[in-house]
Amino acid sequence: MQAQAGPEVRFQSVSKSFDDGENHAVDTVDLTIEGGAFVALVGESGSGKSTLLKTINRLVEPSAGSVSIDGEDVAARDSVELRRHIGYVFQNIGLFPHMTVAENIGIIPRLDAGKTGDQVGELLDLVGLPQDFAGRFPNELSGGQQQRVGVARALAGKPGLMLMDEPFGALDPVTRDQLGDAYRELHDRLGLTTIMVTHDMAEALLLADRILVMSDGRIVADGTPEEMLAEEANGEASALIAVPKRQMAKLRKLEERS
Amino acid sequence: MNPRVADALSQVPALLADHVLLSAAALLLGLVIALPLAVGAMRHAGLRRFALGLASLVQTIPGLALLALFYPLLLALNGLFEPTGMTIPSLGFLPALLALGLYAVLPILRNAVTGLTGIDAAIIEAADGVGMTSRQKLRLVEAPLAAPVIMAGIRTATVWTIGIATLSTTVGQPSLGDMIFAGLQTQNWILVITGCAASALLALAADALLGLIETGIAARSRVRIWSGLAGFLAGIALALSPALFAASRGDDAVVVGAKGFSEQYILARLIGSRLEAAGYEVRYREGLGSTVAFTALHQGEIDVYVDYTGTLWTNAMQRTDNPPRDEMIAQLSDWTIETYGARLLGRLGFENTYAFATTQETAQRYGLASIDDLTRVAPQMAMGTDVEFLNRPEWTAIRTAYGLQFGDTQSYQPTFMYRAVESGRADVITAFSSDGRIAANNLYVLTDPRGAIPNYDTVLMLAPRRAGDRRFVAALESLLEAIPVETMREANFMVDRDNDKATPAEAATWLAGEIGLD
């Protein structure tokens, strides 16, 4: 696969309310994510980060405002066609249990033109799975292997943009770490734009170029990992950053003692 | 082989073919209704509640009643379409198909909705996320994942349908139920068991084929799926094959109808044997309800059957007066030919009237000789009747004429009605005057001094298309005024008695010999 320049994503006054305006899951977000960036959207449960992410591929329609990809309003595009060109990976993976790994990976090309995925082998390589996994069924795979297939499936549509909703949240720490690193490498190699939702600040700090902290539907902090660590961020952001910082300090002390 | 077993087995193939075709058509109808409805119900919660509620409601209607309900419904539709010249058959295949089809809807619908709505939300999110259209999602994800649950519903529906199809006999659609109903009426248990066993084996076979398809879907084995489907197609093709179907249902085959009691079965066979002797191909539609039979005749679904003047007078003609015998038959004859073109060919020579009968002992103890005497003691008595009598206009007429008021009334199948009076569960029964069991059980028949019970001369009725058919009429003329009541009683008793029972066909042969026909 050739490196390509991932698209820019822009939110203009995006709001989403599920109860006719009484409460806002997303509250007037204005934001530009430049092409090729790896952005982590961090926040506690209910902060609106997943909702904001899903307005991009229209799994959620905003109540107000607009989302555009490379300047084109997503509302103007056919939602089905739009989704085939955006990679979507989420915590529950959602592999189709009645299809083999190859069929799962080849689903987008098949939907698009009835083609079978001729690039299944290449995609398995890309996500670090052996070729003989192609004929297996999802229930024969471990959680980490399943999510690798999930990533391969998302990449099969040759997307420039990847949306990841707690992609590694359900995996054990070692697998999670491995998979995070492997994906970051893929992101760089393929020149993707990646927006990853996570509640784990440490993961965000280690993987992303830019961190957005969400609270009550708003972006409350925005900066590089370095800035996040250096600055005394305010409110919600500081509480989130404090956790890995404190853990790091404790670990260092432990190391020194031993 | 035991001749009764052989007789029962010989009836199986043709009825099985009918049973297979009816069940298959009903299932197909059920699928065509239930599957699209389930898809709609999956997407719309409102439709889901409505459809499931309605299907459950249909399921609460007893099968027999649901079948029976389609008869007046289709009759009414027929009236509606009359100006267009279209006729919708209100008996036979169509009402049976509709009722069974409706019955098949619920299990398929309920399982399909359960299967479709029970799919893991993550899988649906993934399907949306990769950009499937609604149709693609249904075809590629929802349908295959719900398939095992849907198949379980189809299997339930299949077994139910094949079972309930036995009830279609009552609306004039031949099925394995013919054997069960006829066997129950004449207490021919071999016939009942053969009919039940054939129906059960059919259900098991269909279920096994569906099981094969189900495991085929699960294992993604095309061979199993196709061999299961091929099994069904082969079964249907066999049922349609000339050997079983067309040959016995040729256009020139005569259909002899019979209501559901021994005398009717015997007379139908007697009529059938005369027609066969005259070169006609004959088949039988037996176990018809009393009112169903006359409608079946004037609609041309049966060609000939035996009815009773009083029954036609009060039920079909809706008359409440009670004219003398010859006047009644003359009026009836005119009325059937003018109204429907159906022909009352003539009397067979005996009457089968309602006879209020009691044991000799009861008659003596209460000093009963006529229905008038009964009026005094009726409030302390229990009356046993056949299943129709209490709702027939004759009963209203008799009750009014004598001021009868029984302490208790209970309906029985005829066989059990005679047992009830013997055992004392009923003090008086409405026996049939041509029934051999009156004499055999030494029952005492009360007289009808007020003439409230109409005449029940046994008459031959011909369908409109046979009314002017000379060859047909000639074949049956030898039966007119030919059967004395004593001979009929004896023939009835041959079939009804507990030991050394004869089949209706055997009794008919004996009867033919007795009255000098061969």
Chai-1 contact restraints between the chains, C-beta under 6 A:
chainA,res_idxA,chainB,res_idxB,connection_type,confidence,min_distance_angstrom,max_distance_angstrom,comment,restraint_id
A,V80,B,G131,contact,1.0,0.0,6.0,A-B,restraint_1
A,V80,B,T133,contact,1.0,0.0,6.0,A-B,restraint_2
A,R83,B,G131,contact,1.0,0.0,6.0,A-B,restraint_3
A,R84,B,G131,contact,1.0,0.0,6.0,A-B,restraint_4
A,Y88,B,G129,contact,1.0,0.0,6.0,A-B,restraint_5
A,N92,B,A122,contact,1.0,0.0,6.0,A-B,restraint_6
A,G94,B,A122,contact,1.0,0.0,6.0,A-B,restraint_7
A,G94,B,I123,contact,1.0,0.0,6.0,A-B,restraint_8
A,G94,B,E125,contact,1.0,0.0,6.0,A-B,restraint_9
A,G94,B,A126,contact,1.0,0.0,6.0,A-B,restraint_10
A,H98,B,P144,contact,1.0,0.0,6.0,A-B,restraint_11
A,I107,B,V130,contact,1.0,0.0,6.0,A-B,restraint_12
A,I108,B,V130,contact,1.0,0.0,6.0,A-B,restraint_13
A,L111,B,Q136,contact,1.0,0.0,6.0,A-B,restraint_14
